[in-house]
Amino acid sequence: MTANQKHVVLLDEKIKNLGRAAAGGGGGGGIGAALLEDLEAALAKVREDLDNHKSEYSKDQGKVKDELEKKATKEELADLEARMMQRLQDMFD
């Protein structure tokens, strides 16, 4: 289970606890301050993880783009093949 999945499970548990607290709260209908703080902290952690993931993904995509720009095109490879074939032909003539 990844870290993000663990955080989502944690949030699900907190939300279930929130629902139980609201249903069994007796007439106040409010939630405990500690539970609310836990939910806010868990949500902040998930947001931070998402931001980190986006940042890493962006870096990786930049690297891939840079590498792709260095690759030969089909036309360049076809030209290289033709030149190599010509050299081989010249060697045997």
Summary of the structure (lengths in Angstrom):
residues: 93
radius of gyration: 29.3
end to end distance: 64.9
largest distance: 99.8
contacts: 191
relative contact order: 0.08
helix: 84%
strand: 0%
